[in-house]
């Protein structure tokens, strides 16, 4: 399954909101440097979807605000 995520780094708080089916808006409080924001997005997605972090991987958008993740079944 593929998930599209719109990330807002340097936010006041960490939050995740499903906008449409398979599209999420994620706010993270960490800066977008050295993959810190990407890792925090994976942490929040795993918690929201109730799956292990190892089942989520970033496939596109490493340095972009719009990212595509894949989730293993």
CORBEL-V880615 format. One record per residue. N is the residue number from 1. RES is the residue in three letters. OMEGA is omega as a letter, one per 30 degrees, with the letter a starting at -180 (none if undefined). BURIAL is I if it has 9 or more other ideal C-beta (glycine too) atoms within 8 Angstrom, else O. Layout:
# CORBEL-V880615
N;RES;OMEGA;BURIAL + N;RES;OMEGA;BURIAL
This chain:
# CORBEL-V880615
1;UNK;l;O + 2;UNK;a;I + 3;UNK;l;I + 4;UNK;a;I + 5;UNK;l;I + 6;UNK;a;I + 7;UNK;l;I + 8;UNK;a;I + 9;UNK;l;I + 10;UNK;l;O + 11;UNK;l;I + 12;UNK;a;O + 13;UNK;l;O + 14;UNK;l;I + 15;UNK;l;O + 16;UNK;a;I + 17;UNK;l;O + 18;UNK;a;O + 19;UNK;l;O + 20;UNK;l;O + 21;UNK;l;O + 22;UNK;l;O + 23;UNK;a;I + 24;UNK;l;I + 25;UNK;a;I + 26;UNK;l;I + 27;UNK;l;I + 28;UNK;a;I + 29;UNK;a;I + 30;UNK;l;I + 31;UNK;a;O + 32;UNK;l;I + 33;UNK;l;O + 34;UNK;l;O + 35;UNK;a;O + 36;UNK;a;I + 37;UNK;l;I + 38;UNK;a;I + 39;UNK;l;O + 40;UNK;l;I + 41;UNK;l;I + 42;UNK;l;I + 43;UNK;a;I + 44;UNK;l;I + 45;UNK;a;I + 46;UNK;l;I + 47;UNK;a;O + 48;UNK;a;O + 49;UNK;a;O + 50;UNK;l;O + 51;UNK;l;O + 52;UNK;l;O + 53;UNK;a;O + 54;UNK;l;O + 55;UNK;a;O + 56;UNK;l;I + 57;UNK;l;O + 58;UNK;a;I + 59;UNK;l;O + 60;UNK;l;O + 61;UNK;a;I + 62;UNK;a;O + 63;UNK;a;O + 64;UNK;l;O + 65;UNK;l;O + 66;UNK;a;I + 67;UNK;l;I + 68;UNK;l;I + 69;UNK;l;I + 70;UNK;a;I + 71;UNK;l;I + 72;UNK;l;O + 73;UNK;none;O
